[in-house]
């Protein structure tokens, strides 16, 4: 987790540093935050506000998922060894007690399989598979909303771009002139909404990729541990 945070921090500093150097060429006396606020206001409150809401909601979902996934990560090798030892020394109830005292989806899956081992190994295996699907759904909860915000942010930016260009052409029609000063405001709004939409999408995409990779890692551990549990139950029933 610390390594990921460090990577994200470095990436964020590099990204915003590039933006800061770009803005500094046009406004050397203003700070980066003042320049960012100014550009946000110039982009228009409607679309820029919606993009900001998408960023806030996306970050909230990403942070919640990262915390949940890190809490769901367990040492499966240790858990399998503890369950094996408990089965050998105290039977099924001792193994269930080990699972109750362990956190994470793997321990919950183990408990469901052990709870049905008296009905046969096949029924225990079915319980493990079924409850594994439930735990996978919990791991992927709200991730689809995060992908929605990733797609929505640049789309809103592009919509702002189209509206800005329409405003520029309206200004040309009203002034009956195509000089740069007439269309500059509309084009600036168009470009700013696109930039902020892409920035939001890039930030959320980094978190999304980390979350997906974390889910894949946990699921792989769940599947591997489930196979080991079935092997333990077969050995125990002999």
Buried (B, 14 or more C-beta within 10 A) or exposed (E): EEEBEEEBEEEEEEBBEEBBEEBBEEEEEBEBEEBBEEBBEEBBEEBBEBBBBBBEBBBEBBEEBBEBBEEBBBEBEEBBEBBBEBBEEEEBEBBBBBBEEBEBBBBBBBBBBBBBBEEEBEEBBBBBBEBBEEBBEEBBEEBEBBBBBBEBBBEBBBBBBEBBBEBBEEBBEEEEEEEEEBBEBBBBBBBBBBBBBBBBBBBBBBBBEBBBEBBEEBBEBBBBBBEBBBEBBEEBEE
